[in-house]
Amino acid sequence: MSEQRKVYLDHAASTALDPEVLQKMLPYFSVVSGNASSQHAWGREAMAAVDEARERVAKGLNASPNEIYFTSGGTESDNWAIRGIAEAHAEKGKHIITSAVEHHAVLHTLKALEQNGFEVTYLPVDRLGRVSVDDVVSAIRKDTTLITVMLANNEVGTIQPIREIAREAKKRGVFVHTDAVQAVGAIPVDVKELGVDALSLSAHKFYGPKGIGALFVRNGLKIGRFLNGGGQERTMRGGTYNTPAIVGLGYAIEKAVRDLQKNAEYVSALRDEFVKRVLSEIEYVDLNGDVGEGRLPSNANIGFRYLEGESILFTLDLNGIAVSSGSACSSGSLDPSHVLLAMGVPAERAHGTIRFSFGKENTFEDVDYVVETLKQTVKKLRAFSPLFSARGGSNV
Ligand SMILES: *Cc1c(COP(=O)(O)O)cnc(C)c1O
């Protein structure tokens, strides 16, 4: 019996650590053991690695090293940026603007701020998941201090018009934070060109280690301290440096940015072939989100009518294929995705949706295997689906 094929199509949830990046990290788990804040040779060696990594991250974003703060990942960066900016500017006003399709790291941080007297406007999105710049402008008030809109969506891959939003915000003296966790390494991300004041990223979304990320904070922007402690990160975020992870982040972003064009072309070719085949070979399917330039190269979000996403996910899992239904972060709850609902996808169709996110190690043979498995899976599940037999019309 041949071994079962394994195909990982959940890169939007996390990616495997790049072996070259792992090699760069290894000495910092053992040989280079000092605390980067210590004043002896051991400490200096660790701090030199932290400084180098900071330069790599800054270069990857076209920022300055002193605009980069290391964090434990995307969630922390989002929490810090939003709370830190909103609270530091609360004397001007307590109004924040966001979109209905943000990651829960953003939405739940805003919910917590609402408990503390802040007011939040949640902007709608269009059918493709895009925020309108005009809507952002109309929502700005005298007491608005912050706009937080993601650069690219984690469920449907839609890319938001952040540059245009930041341009309008700047004219009106409002700060802009963007959650770029899905964007870094997937599309060009240049903080100067985008014109944003703060930006979140996370290493494990671009083949770096888990549990490490960064927050870009534009020089001169007032932001509150995130962790009280030993004065690390220019006193803004205390805690002993996670040297191996920081080193990994630096090399991962350097490689992701260097290989961006090549990887984006390859991954989008896989994704396009997959989408083309699914749409033509399986009936009653809907592609959610934008096509072409307005979407991340890796993302395909497809609704399978008359089916539950979870049953598709479990059957694919039994066949060695990893995907996500709705948002991985909310799995465990069977609520339909807030992103799809905001895009106007009916709840029953949102329930039957699967996110396929491709990565650089996938192949065209993977695409073929997944399409064939998906065809059988959908056929089998629909044969048992009361929704499908009740849909009216003939059976196929
Ligand atoms: C993964 C993700 C996060 C959370 O990042 P972690 O490093 O896992 O905490 C935040 N925002 C978006 C858009 C994401 O995709």
The ligand as a MOL file (V3000), in Angstrom:
LIG
                    3D

  0  0  0     0  0            999 V3000
M  V30 BEGIN CTAB
M  V30 COUNTS 15 15 0 0 0
M  V30 BEGIN ATOM
M  V30 1 C -2.6550 35.1670 11.9820 0
M  V30 2 C -3.2120 36.5410 12.0260 0
M  V30 3 C -3.1440 37.3250 13.1980 0
M  V30 4 C -2.5820 36.7760 14.4860 0
M  V30 5 O -1.2110 36.5900 14.4190 0
M  V30 6 P -0.4930 35.6310 15.5280 0
M  V30 7 O 0.9570 35.8210 15.2750 0
M  V30 8 O -0.9490 34.2610 15.2110 0
M  V30 9 O -0.9300 36.1130 16.8590 0
M  V30 10 C -3.6220 38.6000 13.1580 0
M  V30 11 N -4.1480 39.1180 12.0510 0
M  V30 12 C -4.2460 38.4170 10.9020 0
M  V30 13 C -4.8170 39.0430 9.6780 0
M  V30 14 C -3.7820 37.1020 10.8590 0
M  V30 15 O -3.8800 36.4040 9.7280 0
M  V30 END ATOM
M  V30 BEGIN BOND
M  V30 1 1 1 2
M  V30 2 1 2 3
M  V30 3 2 2 14
M  V30 4 1 3 4
M  V30 5 2 3 10
M  V30 6 1 4 5
M  V30 7 1 5 6
M  V30 8 2 6 7
M  V30 9 1 6 8
M  V30 10 1 6 9
M  V30 11 1 10 11
M  V30 12 2 11 12
M  V30 13 1 12 13
M  V30 14 1 12 14
M  V30 15 1 14 15
M  V30 END BOND
M  V30 END CTAB
M  END
